[in-house]
Amino acid sequence: MSNGRDYKKEYDTYHSTNIQKKKRASRNQARALMIRKKGKSALAGKDVHHKDRNAMNNSSGNLSVASKSTNRGNNKG
């Protein structure tokens, strides 16, 4: 019987991989870049969207501010 997600196993098998660590660091860097550009209040409750859906591409033309529901949905484009 399962009591929900096994977060430790999930981290050990997926989130701790080198590529996932690099992608997470890149997403954090993108957020920091947008905070410097637009201000912290402009990003409150919002996500930084990578237009080309590549978390490793933090060029200024590729980043925009989007609502969490839009950014985290299965929207293409």
Residue frames as qw, qx, qy, qz and C-alpha x, y, z in Angstrom:
[[0.000, 0.888, 0.460, 0.000, 0.00, 0.00, 0.00],
 [0.449, 0.330, 0.012, 0.830, 1.40, 3.37, -1.02],
 [0.244, -0.734, -0.417, 0.477, 1.28, 6.45, 1.18],
 [0.223, 0.947, 0.014, -0.233, 1.89, 8.85, -1.70],
 [0.606, 0.721, -0.286, 0.176, 5.04, 9.89, -3.49],
 [0.835, -0.359, 0.013, 0.416, 8.45, 8.64, -2.43],
 [0.168, 0.981, -0.101, -0.012, 10.29, 11.96, -2.68],
 [0.449, -0.653, 0.569, 0.219, 13.66, 10.53, -1.64],
 [0.680, 0.121, 0.664, 0.285, 13.54, 7.87, -4.35],
 [0.451, 0.835, 0.302, 0.093, 12.31, 10.44, -6.87],
 [0.054, -0.946, 0.296, 0.122, 15.23, 12.75, -6.05],
 [0.559, -0.450, 0.656, 0.234, 17.77, 9.92, -6.07],
 [0.625, 0.226, 0.690, 0.285, 16.65, 8.55, -9.43],
 [0.389, 0.745, 0.419, 0.345, 15.75, 11.74, -11.31],
 [0.055, -0.991, -0.062, -0.106, 16.35, 15.14, -9.70],
 [0.553, -0.708, 0.338, 0.281, 19.90, 14.36, -8.59],
 [0.794, 0.294, 0.330, 0.417, 21.15, 13.59, -12.10],
 [0.400, -0.291, 0.152, 0.856, 23.73, 15.99, -13.50],
 [0.074, 0.346, 0.528, 0.772, 21.51, 17.18, -16.37],
 [0.312, -0.761, -0.544, -0.167, 18.59, 17.93, -14.02],
 [0.485, -0.621, -0.174, 0.591, 20.90, 19.86, -11.69],
 [0.302, -0.057, 0.328, 0.893, 22.16, 21.91, -14.67],
 [0.088, -0.545, -0.597, -0.583, 18.61, 22.61, -15.87],
 [0.418, -0.772, -0.457, 0.145, 17.51, 23.65, -12.37],
 [0.451, -0.460, 0.011, 0.765, 20.52, 25.96, -12.03],
 [0.178, 0.175, 0.473, 0.845, 19.75, 27.46, -15.44],
 [0.226, -0.701, -0.588, -0.335, 16.11, 28.08, -14.48],
 [0.473, -0.720, -0.287, 0.419, 17.24, 29.74, -11.25],
 [0.385, -0.218, 0.223, 0.869, 19.67, 31.89, -13.23],
 [0.037, 0.456, 0.576, 0.678, 16.90, 32.90, -15.64],
 [0.342, -0.801, -0.491, -0.016, 14.72, 34.01, -12.72],
 [0.485, -0.579, -0.067, 0.653, 17.59, 36.05, -11.27],
 [0.291, 0.069, 0.413, 0.861, 18.19, 37.70, -14.66],
 [0.119, -0.622, -0.575, -0.518, 14.52, 38.64, -14.99],
 [0.438, -0.766, -0.378, 0.279, 14.40, 39.99, -11.43],
 [0.417, -0.374, 0.118, 0.820, 17.35, 42.25, -12.26],
 [0.131, 0.210, 0.536, 0.807, 15.67, 43.33, -15.51],
 [0.294, -0.545, -0.529, -0.580, 12.03, 43.77, -14.39],
 [0.273, -0.435, 0.428, -0.744, 12.16, 43.90, -10.59],
 [0.012, -0.004, -0.962, 0.272, 11.11, 41.40, -7.96],
 [0.419, 0.324, 0.491, -0.692, 7.52, 42.67, -7.72],
 [0.553, 0.405, -0.369, -0.628, 6.96, 42.09, -11.46],
 [0.467, 0.191, -0.854, -0.123, 7.67, 38.39, -10.95],
 [0.323, -0.123, 0.706, -0.618, 5.69, 37.90, -7.74],
 [0.677, 0.227, 0.570, -0.407, 3.50, 34.85, -8.19],
 [0.712, 0.635, -0.125, -0.271, 4.71, 34.36, -11.78],
 [0.854, -0.123, 0.382, 0.331, 7.18, 32.19, -13.64],
 [0.049, 0.659, -0.487, -0.571, 9.95, 32.97, -16.09],
 [0.852, 0.383, 0.327, -0.139, 8.98, 31.41, -19.42],
 [0.308, -0.379, 0.656, 0.575, 11.55, 30.11, -21.91],
 [0.588, 0.498, -0.058, -0.635, 9.94, 30.81, -25.28],
 [0.549, 0.416, -0.674, -0.266, 11.83, 28.00, -27.04],
 [0.912, -0.316, -0.035, -0.260, 11.10, 25.62, -24.11],
 [0.777, 0.241, -0.401, 0.421, 14.84, 25.10, -23.60],
 [0.570, -0.807, -0.127, 0.081, 15.72, 25.70, -19.94],
 [0.722, -0.251, 0.137, 0.629, 19.38, 26.03, -20.87],
 [0.337, 0.463, 0.304, 0.762, 18.81, 29.03, -23.21],
 [0.258, -0.726, -0.428, 0.473, 18.78, 32.15, -21.04],
 [0.273, 0.178, 0.266, 0.907, 19.24, 34.72, -23.79],
 [0.141, 0.292, 0.356, -0.877, 17.21, 37.86, -23.09],
 [0.450, 0.149, -0.392, -0.788, 15.10, 37.41, -26.22],
 [0.480, -0.085, -0.858, -0.163, 14.08, 33.94, -25.08],
 [0.216, -0.274, -0.762, 0.545, 12.81, 34.91, -21.61],
 [0.286, -0.453, -0.229, -0.813, 9.45, 36.38, -20.66],
 [0.225, -0.045, 0.701, -0.676, 7.22, 36.57, -17.59],
 [0.500, -0.185, -0.655, -0.535, 4.18, 34.29, -17.62],
 [0.691, -0.397, 0.226, -0.560, 1.51, 33.19, -15.18],
 [0.338, -0.327, 0.876, -0.110, 2.22, 29.89, -13.46],
 [0.719, 0.301, 0.565, -0.271, -0.80, 28.21, -15.06],
 [0.631, 0.737, -0.134, -0.202, 0.27, 29.26, -18.56],
 [0.149, 0.713, -0.685, 0.001, 3.92, 28.38, -18.08],
 [0.311, -0.271, 0.889, -0.198, 3.37, 25.03, -16.38],
 [0.780, 0.329, 0.311, -0.432, 0.53, 23.87, -18.63],
 [0.679, 0.055, 0.642, 0.352, 0.93, 21.73, -21.70],
 [0.386, 0.870, 0.085, -0.294, 0.81, 24.78, -23.95],
 [0.735, 0.120, 0.340, 0.574, 2.97, 24.61, -27.04],
 [0.368, 0.595, 0.239, 0.674, 4.60, 27.90, -28.00]]
